[in-house]
Amino acid sequence: MSTVIDESISAGIMKESELFALEQKYCSAGDTVHYLDPPKLFDRAEGHYLYDRKNTPYLDLQMWYSAASFGYGNQRLNQVLKDQIDKLPQLACQYLHEEKIELAAAIGRLNKSKFGLDGRVHFNVGGSQAIEDSLKLVRNSTGKNLVFAFMGGYHGRTLGASAITSSYRYRRRYGHFSDRAHFVPFPYCFRCPYGKKREDCNLYCVDQFAKNFETEYNSFWDAKVSESEFVAFYAEPIQATGGYVIPPAEYFPALKKILDERNILLVDDEIQMGFYRAGKFWAMENFNVEPDIIVFGKALTNGLNPLSGLWAREELIAPEVFPPGATHSTFSSNPLGTAIGLEVVRMIEEDNYGELTRRKGAYFLAQIRELQRRYPRVIGDTNGIGMALRIEICREDGYEPDRELTHRMFAEGMKGDLDARGRRSGLVLDIGGYYKNVFTLAPCFDMTEEEIDIAVELIEQLIVRCAPDRLSH
Ligand SMILES: Cc1ncc(COP(=O)(O)O)c(C=O)c1O
């Protein structure tokens, strides 16, 4: 039987050029980004490698923006998905299933043990949607709309999430639907927004934030009723899309003190850094502060299902204040996602991923610091926490962002012709940062030290190929 669909699509594998032509005609350009021309097409994935159609391996140092932290084709997690497909693959969320309840209980108990707080978990699909739910929760419990967020932060692309993401580019086409956040400078010490040096700044940025509440006439604070105009602060503990920017250890405790004094909720966006990316279950644990709401997604299912969710303190989410049907979606606590999520949480607790990610991350960081020492006219800054690492590509002065070289290195890695100790290989890097000059590394947790060495050798080959005139000190 011939249909319109199979007339246009050949029976066998289509040529790449044919696929690109179809993509040009039928795919929206708006739901992705094309950094390469022609774009890269991958065929399969295994461990921390992506393979193109010629079977060339590409070592992936970004693992789907940290969604696939536990490796492509992770046998344990894949098996759970396969078993769940045979057992209970679909179920409307109005009915209960065991995996949803157990996953919520596991996260609830974990947070009780970490923060001493009771709370509940609310599921959805996609990080941005979980951010939307958190905005509703904030509005519902405080009766107010206005929130703070960081400059350089990223919370997603739904209308509400874009309104608390500092980039105007993400809002320009669509106008304003929700209240735009008040954006506060993030402590990006390599490029301090106040031009200070960390050694003697005494957290000037925190003092500046505190000033917002100091006087009656130029303030977000009404001292007569002890009430803040802004009711929540949205924070990524480590800015992800912003370039894996790690704040100084003292920053969040100092900020939280002000938030507590002004009754402002701390909403911790762990969508990219949660599940041990930054060496702790939640990245915010590195800073010893207790969030009121935690939003998560991505690695919760190792990227096998778009399940996301939030955890909130009991006072904010108890059924008396946030009743049945307060906000939900068809796919929210879908059984495939919750089954994998539950296995992820079990697996990371059994296997001590805290020790593993901190040890391997420290090893990786030492290697890229050595690269920075050898190539100071290419790399301006390196840093890392757990297995979230950054390499900032700069001009010869080691400071001016070199966006162009960053892109060239990225594109060179995508050619697939690097030499991984005698084996032809590509390298998958992701570019982030305020100036699009930062390689944000989110390597697979399973990489061995030898594989980390190979990854660093591949990065060095990119430097040698793309900046041959800047190799000397
Ligand atoms: C910190 C953070 N928040 C929110 C989001 C949005 O999540 P999603 O792309 O799943 O909607 C992202 C995605 O990259 C993110 O990194």
The ligand as a Gaussian input file, in Angstrom:
#p B3LYP/6-31G(d) Opt

LIG

0 1
 C       19.200000      25.212000      35.102000
 C       18.139000      24.903000      34.091000
 N       16.868000      25.211000      34.369000
 C       15.880000      24.949000      33.495000
 C       16.132000      24.361000      32.280000
 C       15.003000      24.090000      31.316000
 O       14.779000      22.703000      31.229000
 P       14.103000      22.091000      29.914000
 O       15.034000      22.356000      28.781000
 O       13.979000      20.619000      30.236000
 O       12.787000      22.747000      29.754000
 C       17.453000      24.036000      31.939000
 C       17.765000      23.437000      30.631000
 O       18.866000      23.456000      30.152000
 C       18.482000      24.311000      32.877000
 O       19.758000      24.017000      32.600000

